[in-house]
Amino acid sequence: MKLRVSDEIHEVQMQTQTVTLHVRMDAETKRKATKALSAMGLTASQAVRVLFHRIAIDQAFPLELKVPNKQTRSAMAEIDEMVNRRNPRFTSAGEMFAEIEEASGRRLGA
């Protein structure tokens, strides 16, 4: 008797044991991702299974991950400093843009 592809998948699934994976994330990220996945016809569990399947097969993460260069690390540190600063560097967006324009020597948006 010849097995169909669906029979083979069912047979393999019967031989494997499933485990539970718990992932912690903020509620807003989960909401946005779940909404996007739903539009693609996937559940969050299915998406995680696809991700792990690709990692297992390719022995690599399916997205390009890079170590930030010196300029990016500097920008990230500046953002962290601005977020954690009690006395903000700028009191308005206009003040910030004025400093950027002055530093670049040209008018933004022109």
C-alpha positions in Angstrom: 0.0 0.0 0.0 1.4 3.4 -1.0 1.1 6.3 1.5 -0.1 9.7 0.4 1.8 12.8 1.6 -0.9 13.6 4.1 -0.7 10.1 5.5 3.1 10.4 5.8 2.8 13.7 7.7 0.1 12.2 10.0 2.4 9.2 10.6 5.4 11.5 11.5 3.2 13.7 13.8 2.0 10.6 15.6 5.6 9.6 16.3 6.7 13.0 17.8 6.0 14.3 21.2 4.9 17.9 21.6 6.2 20.3 24.2 5.0 23.7 25.4 7.0 26.9 24.8 6.2 30.0 26.9 7.1 33.3 25.5 6.9 36.6 27.4 6.3 39.8 25.5 4.4 43.0 25.9 0.7 43.0 25.2 0.8 45.6 22.4 3.5 43.6 20.4 1.4 40.5 20.8 -1.7 42.2 19.7 -0.1 43.7 16.6 1.6 40.5 15.6 -1.5 38.4 16.2 -3.5 40.7 14.0 -0.9 40.6 11.2 -0.6 36.8 11.4 -4.4 36.4 11.4 -4.5 38.4 8.1 -2.0 35.8 6.7 -4.1 32.9 7.9 -1.8 31.9 10.7 -2.1 31.6 14.5 0.8 32.7 16.8 1.5 29.0 17.5 1.7 28.2 13.8 4.1 31.1 13.2 6.4 30.0 16.0 6.4 26.5 14.6 7.3 27.8 11.2 10.1 29.9 12.7 11.5 27.0 14.7 11.2 24.6 11.7 13.2 27.0 9.5 15.9 27.4 12.2 16.1 23.6 12.6 16.4 23.0 8.8 18.7 25.9 7.9 20.7 25.9 11.2 20.4 29.7 11.0 18.0 32.4 12.1 15.8 33.3 9.1 16.3 37.0 9.5 19.5 38.9 9.0 20.9 39.9 12.4 23.8 42.2 12.6 26.0 43.6 15.4 25.4 47.4 15.3 28.4 49.4 14.0 30.0 52.2 16.0 27.6 54.9 14.6 24.5 52.9 15.3 25.7 52.0 18.9 26.3 55.7 19.5 22.8 56.6 18.2 21.2 53.8 20.3 23.1 55.1 23.4 21.9 58.7 22.7 18.3 57.5 22.4 18.6 55.6 25.7 20.0 58.7 27.3 17.2 60.9 26.0 14.5 58.5 27.1 16.0 58.2 30.6 16.8 61.9 31.0 14.8 63.8 33.5 15.6 67.2 31.9 15.0 66.7 28.2 17.6 68.1 25.8 14.9 69.8 23.7 11.7 71.5 24.9 10.0 71.2 21.5 10.3 69.5 18.1 11.0 72.9 16.6 14.0 73.4 18.9 15.3 69.9 17.9 15.0 70.6 14.2 16.7 74.0 14.5 19.7 72.3 16.1 19.7 69.6 13.3 19.6 72.3 10.6 22.3 74.3 12.3 24.6 71.2 12.6 23.9 70.1 9.0 24.3 73.7 7.6 21.1 73.4 5.6 17.4 73.8 6.1 15.4 70.6 6.5 12.5 70.0 4.2 13.9 72.5 1.6 
